[in-house]
Amino acid sequence: MKAWNRFCEEIRIEPRIDFGNDATTRERQTEAICDWLQFESERTYQSGTNVGNACLTSHSSFTTYLAGITRWVKDEGRKWNPTEELAVMLRVIYKKYGKGHGRKLPLLLSMVDELEKQEILSKDDEMDEQVIGVMLLTIFGLMRISEVLMLVKEDIALEDTRETIVTIRKFKNMRFFENKAARIPIYKREGKEWCHVSIIRKRKNRAERGKKIFTLTYDEYSKRLKTALAKLGLHEKEYDTHSGRIGGVTMLWEQGAKDSEIRRMGRWTSDCWKVYIRFAKQHCEQLARQIEGSKLRASDIIGKTNLPVDRRAIKIEDVSTSTRPSN
């Protein structure tokens, strides 16, 4: 919605989309959305490290934004059928961008441990200590970089020697959680010098009331993270600030966590987290062995059937854990 509001402000139109009962109004608002898509496909950032880059760089970015509007319309109980004009615009964008840039790769805990083993980052350096803390919080708390960097002294509650509660007072999709702050429990890493709980507790003690726990900026963290990973021999352009959250959800899924548990922990309102998943080679090997072990014969397969299915007998947990995202 920020992109939509910025567009409306710059071209001076009313930033309201209600898709009421009037057909003319719906058509006019659909045309405005088409103009917005065109606007975003051509606009470039004017500050920071993204100078010259298009605001939205993939077809999926546009369809995700559009899906958000569509979902809002449905939630409001209204009716809206995108016109052919909008479909044409999406096809033009797809032709221009295709699949866009691939999503960033996951930052895994084994990579963090290797950074510690090779002493690429040092806890004795304040900036390095912050990078370590942010990396681990994005992994263990499935936190977005913006959520971590906005934490202040009062957001950290020390429960006991092992557990710490991190309160996220503002996050994406907050309206779907009754606008309530999210309380994320994090736990001490036993036997590890690099521990996010130890780091965040120490920084809480240093911070003044109402001040941020981390003084790193978004760009500083991104640069230091990529530099550190490059020293491990990794292609730094394939990783960025979202890699920790991607790594956390990938490792959770790989270890068999339920879909409902992952959604709740990551504060997702849908299964969109599945686009982050990266198959591990070990898991692929297990899947291959399962296929090889099948003894099914043609006569074992039921084609079309009229047998009734009692969906009430199907547990939600059974459905959520049986469905895994494709690569």
Helices and strands as residue ranges (DSSP letters): H 2-11, H 23-42, G 48-50, H 59-75, H 84-97, H 109-117, H 126-140, H 145-149, G 153-155, E 156-158, E 163-168, G 174-177, E 182-187, H 196-206, H 218-230, G 236-238, H 243-254, H 259-266, G 272-276, H 281-292, G 298-300, G 311-313, H 316-322
